[in-house]
Amino acid sequence: MSAADRREVVAFAGRFAAAFARPAGRTDYRAWWRSVAAMMTDDAAADFMGTDPSQVPYTKVTGPISLIGGGDDEAYWLQRVKVPTDAGVYVLQVQLVTPGLSDRLLISGIEAP
């Protein structure tokens, strides 16, 4: 995996983590869900469908986001990304662009602290 690919995966995980975070104040569930579900695999979206955004434990990313193992220790089509938040460190599973599997980066799993 190239350095540019690693940066792209980390940036994507950051965008997802920011979108998934508990919103300040009231939010429209449908708008929140559309924004996060669009970045998830079908299976991940099914797992998290019905999540109440006001119950997401974290409100913001609090530090640098990084690939676990430098991005070289996982299957090439899946990378694990560490995301520090104000509710602990989450691990996002990012499915990479892979012919026959996905034409864009997608979140395939969320591991809570």
C-alpha positions as CSV (number, residue, x, y, z in Angstrom):
1,M,0.0,0.0,0.0
2,S,1.5,3.3,-1.0
3,A,1.9,6.3,1.3
4,A,-0.7,8.1,-0.8
5,D,-3.2,5.2,-0.3
6,R,-2.5,5.2,3.4
7,R,-3.2,9.0,3.6
8,E,-6.4,8.5,1.7
9,V,-7.6,5.7,4.1
10,V,-6.8,7.8,7.1
11,A,-8.5,10.9,5.7
12,F,-11.6,8.8,4.8
13,A,-11.8,7.3,8.3
14,G,-11.5,10.9,9.7
15,R,-14.4,12.0,7.6
16,F,-16.5,9.1,8.7
17,A,-15.7,9.5,12.3
18,A,-16.6,13.2,12.2
19,A,-19.9,12.4,10.5
20,F,-20.8,9.5,12.9
21,A,-20.0,11.6,16.1
22,R,-22.9,12.6,18.3
23,P,-24.2,15.9,17.0
24,A,-24.4,19.0,19.1
25,G,-28.0,19.8,19.8
26,R,-30.9,18.4,17.8
27,T,-30.3,16.7,14.6
28,D,-32.5,15.1,11.9
29,Y,-32.0,11.4,12.2
30,R,-32.7,10.8,8.4
31,A,-30.1,13.4,7.4
32,W,-27.5,12.0,9.9
33,W,-28.2,8.5,8.8
34,R,-27.9,9.3,5.1
35,S,-24.5,10.9,5.6
36,V,-23.1,8.0,7.6
37,A,-24.8,5.1,5.7
38,A,-23.4,6.4,2.4
39,M,-19.9,5.7,3.7
40,M,-20.7,2.1,4.9
41,T,-20.9,-1.3,3.4
42,D,-24.4,-2.7,3.2
43,D,-23.6,-5.1,6.0
44,A,-22.2,-2.4,8.3
45,A,-25.2,-0.2,7.5
46,A,-27.6,-3.0,8.5
47,D,-25.7,-3.5,11.7
48,F,-26.0,0.2,12.7
49,M,-29.4,1.0,11.2
50,G,-31.6,2.5,13.9
51,T,-28.7,4.0,15.8
52,D,-29.8,7.1,17.6
53,P,-27.3,9.8,16.8
54,S,-27.9,11.4,20.3
55,Q,-26.7,8.1,21.8
56,V,-23.3,7.9,20.0
57,P,-20.8,8.0,22.9
58,Y,-18.3,10.4,21.3
59,T,-18.7,14.0,20.1
60,K,-15.3,14.6,18.4
61,V,-12.1,13.1,17.3
62,T,-9.4,14.2,19.7
63,G,-6.1,13.2,18.2
64,P,-4.2,11.9,15.2
65,I,-5.9,9.1,13.2
66,S,-3.6,6.2,12.3
67,L,-3.5,2.9,10.5
68,I,-3.0,-0.1,12.8
69,G,0.2,-1.9,11.9
70,G,1.1,0.8,9.4
71,G,-1.4,-0.6,6.9
72,D,0.7,-3.5,5.8
73,D,-0.4,-6.2,8.3
74,E,-4.0,-6.6,7.2
75,A,-5.5,-8.1,4.1
76,Y,-5.0,-5.7,1.3
77,W,-8.8,-5.1,0.8
78,L,-9.3,-4.2,4.5
79,Q,-7.4,-1.8,6.8
80,R,-8.0,-1.1,10.5
81,V,-7.7,2.5,11.5
82,K,-7.4,3.9,15.1
83,V,-9.5,6.9,15.8
84,P,-9.0,8.6,19.2
85,T,-12.2,10.3,20.4
86,D,-13.5,12.0,23.6
87,A,-15.0,8.6,24.6
88,G,-12.0,6.4,23.9
89,V,-10.2,5.0,20.9
90,Y,-12.4,3.5,18.2
91,V,-11.2,1.2,15.5
92,L,-12.7,1.6,12.1
93,Q,-12.5,-1.2,9.5
94,V,-12.1,0.4,6.1
95,Q,-12.8,-1.7,3.0
96,L,-10.5,-0.6,0.2
97,V,-11.3,-0.1,-3.5
98,T,-11.1,-3.7,-4.8
99,P,-12.4,-4.9,-8.2
100,G,-15.5,-7.0,-7.8
101,L,-15.9,-5.9,-4.2
102,S,-16.1,-2.1,-4.0
103,D,-15.4,0.9,-6.3
104,R,-14.8,3.3,-3.3
105,L,-13.6,3.2,0.3
106,L,-16.3,2.1,2.7
107,I,-16.5,1.5,6.5
108,S,-17.2,-2.2,7.1
109,G,-17.1,-2.2,10.9
110,I,-16.8,0.0,14.0
111,E,-15.1,-1.3,17.1
112,A,-16.0,0.7,20.2
113,P,-13.4,1.1,23.0
